[in-house]
Amino acid sequence: MKGIYVLIIHVAKDVNVNTGALGRIAFKKGLYAYVGSAQTNLEQRIKRHVRSEKRLFWHIDYLLDRAIVIRVILIPGEERIECILARGLEQRLRCIPRFGSSDCNCSGHLFFAAGKSRLEEQVLKVLTIVDPTLCSHPALEPATFLQPLSENRYLRL
């Protein structure tokens, strides 16, 4: 399955993370939304992100080495709306410059918000603007749209 996803990430305390090519970035304690895509095997990409043992490759891998994914929003489909979603979130949330956007012209694909409800609310608002049918589709009702992770950090798909 192809598609895009949004990881809702909890950073438990202020941390400085070496993010590879981007260098050291200071992350404030709080919640972040990361927008990504998988052109093949969306489920495997998500499982890789939430796995604790992995080779650090993408910017997000370095952050997830010091943080935890608490929710995942999956948007299966052929359309490549990752950058459209990122640009919409940039208008509403604080963008972490250049994070996750080395292969596009976006300012970044990682966003910070003060609280969980504000973060998820803004992600859902932007998704509704990008494609109004996304949030009204029966398979994407709020209870299933925001999929919590199990205790062992693996996504229940």
C-alpha positions, 0 to 999 in steps of 0.5 A: 500500500502506498500513501503518506503518514503523520507521526505524532511524536512525544519528546519527554524532555529537552534534548539535543540530537545529532541528526546526521547531515543537519547537525545538532538540533535542540528539541524542546519537550513536547509534541511533534508531527512528522509528515512522511510518505511511502511509495511502497509498503506504507505499513512496513515504513511505519513499523520501521519508524516505531521499531527501537532497533534500526540503522539511523538513516533518515532525519526522523530516525535520529529523533526517534532514537530519543523520543517515542511515536504515540500516534500514527495517521495513515493516508493511503493512496496514490496521490503525493500530497506529503509536501502539500500537507507539510506546507499547510502545517507550516502555516499553523505550527512551528516548523523545524527548518530543513528536517525531513525535507532534503528531497524537496523544496519544503521548509521542513516536515517536522512541526511542534505544537504546545499540546496534543489536542492542538497538534492533532486538531491542526493536522486534521484541519489541514488534511480536510483542506487538502482533501475534504473527503479524507476526514469524512471517509467511513474508514477514517472516522476519528477513532480509527484515523488516529491509530494509537500504538500498543505498549510495545511500540508496534503499530496495530494495523 
